[in-house]
Amino acid sequence: MAEGYPSPVSRDDIASLARKLDEWGTSLPPQERALLELIVSRARLVQPDDLFAAQLGESVERATKAAFEDLSSAWEMAIDYWDKIGPIWQKANPVELGDELEFTTRFVYRRR
């Protein structure tokens, strides 16, 4: 894994964290323990692919920001941009993508 980027999360990672939270939860007062049990039960339902999309988005957003900041400086222009994981293009142009994950970056620039 490249430096500064998160490692993929596995089902074992999710189960391990849930066990640790369960153990820690025994030290909480009953009201807080009830809330923690709800959180842990939801965490156990999370799939690694759900986390992968979130991690990918954070990583690409960080890389995009760095790239556009460099371009903005080099071109002496103001650049606004956004990144989106999800079917932006796919909604308007339906095709069968299978397990592919669509990632879209849009940017607008103007002279300073």
C-alpha positions in Angstrom: 0.0 0.0 0.0 1.3 3.4 -0.9 2.5 5.6 1.9 -0.3 7.8 3.4 -3.1 5.7 2.0 -5.3 3.4 4.1 -5.1 -0.3 3.8 -8.2 -2.2 2.7 -10.5 -3.3 5.6 -11.5 -6.9 5.8 -14.4 -8.7 7.5 -11.9 -9.9 10.1 -10.9 -6.2 10.8 -14.6 -5.3 11.3 -15.2 -8.3 13.6 -12.0 -7.5 15.6 -13.1 -3.9 16.2 -16.6 -5.1 17.2 -15.1 -7.5 19.7 -12.9 -4.8 21.2 -15.9 -2.4 21.5 -17.9 -5.2 23.2 -15.2 -5.7 25.7 -14.8 -2.0 26.4 -18.5 -1.6 26.6 -18.7 -3.7 29.8 -17.1 -0.7 31.6 -19.8 1.7 30.5 -23.0 2.7 32.5 -26.1 0.9 31.2 -27.4 3.8 29.1 -24.1 4.2 27.3 -23.8 0.4 26.9 -27.2 0.3 25.2 -26.1 2.9 22.7 -22.8 1.1 22.1 -24.6 -2.2 21.5 -26.6 -0.4 18.8 -23.5 1.0 17.2 -21.7 -2.4 17.4 -24.6 -4.2 15.9 -24.7 -1.8 12.9 -20.9 -2.0 12.5 -21.1 -5.8 12.2 -23.4 -5.3 9.1 -20.8 -3.1 7.3 -19.2 -4.8 4.3 -15.6 -4.2 3.3 -16.7 -2.8 -0.1 -18.7 -0.1 1.7 -15.5 1.0 3.5 -13.4 0.6 0.3 -15.6 3.2 -1.5 -15.2 5.7 1.4 -11.4 5.1 1.6 -11.0 5.4 -2.1 -12.9 8.7 -2.0 -10.7 10.1 0.7 -7.5 9.1 -1.1 -8.6 10.4 -4.5 -9.9 13.6 -3.0 -6.5 14.2 -1.3 -4.6 13.5 -4.6 -7.0 15.6 -6.6 -6.6 18.5 -4.2 -2.8 18.4 -4.4 -2.9 18.2 -8.2 -5.3 21.1 -8.7 -3.4 23.2 -6.2 -0.2 22.6 -8.2 -2.0 23.5 -11.4 -3.6 26.6 -9.9 -0.2 27.9 -8.9 1.5 27.0 -12.2 -1.3 28.5 -14.3 -2.0 31.4 -12.0 -5.6 30.6 -12.1 -8.3 29.9 -9.5 -9.6 26.3 -9.8 -12.7 24.9 -8.2 -13.3 21.2 -8.3 -15.2 18.3 -6.7 -14.9 14.6 -6.7 -17.8 12.1 -6.5 -17.9 8.4 -6.2 -21.1 7.1 -7.7 -23.0 6.9 -10.9 -22.8 10.5 -12.2 -22.1 9.7 -15.8 -23.7 6.3 -15.6 -27.1 7.9 -14.7 -27.2 9.8 -18.0 -25.4 7.2 -20.1 -26.5 3.7 -18.8 -24.2 0.9 -19.6 -23.5 -2.4 -17.8 -20.5 -1.8 -15.6 -20.5 -4.9 -13.5 -18.5 -4.4 -10.3 -16.7 -1.3 -11.5 -16.8 1.8 -9.4 -17.4 5.2 -11.1 -15.3 8.1 -10.0 -15.9 11.6 -11.4 -13.8 14.7 -11.0 -15.1 18.1 -12.3 -13.1 21.2 -12.3 -13.7 24.9 -13.3 -11.0 27.4 -13.7 -10.8 31.2 -14.1 -8.1 33.8 -14.3 -7.2 35.4 -11.1 
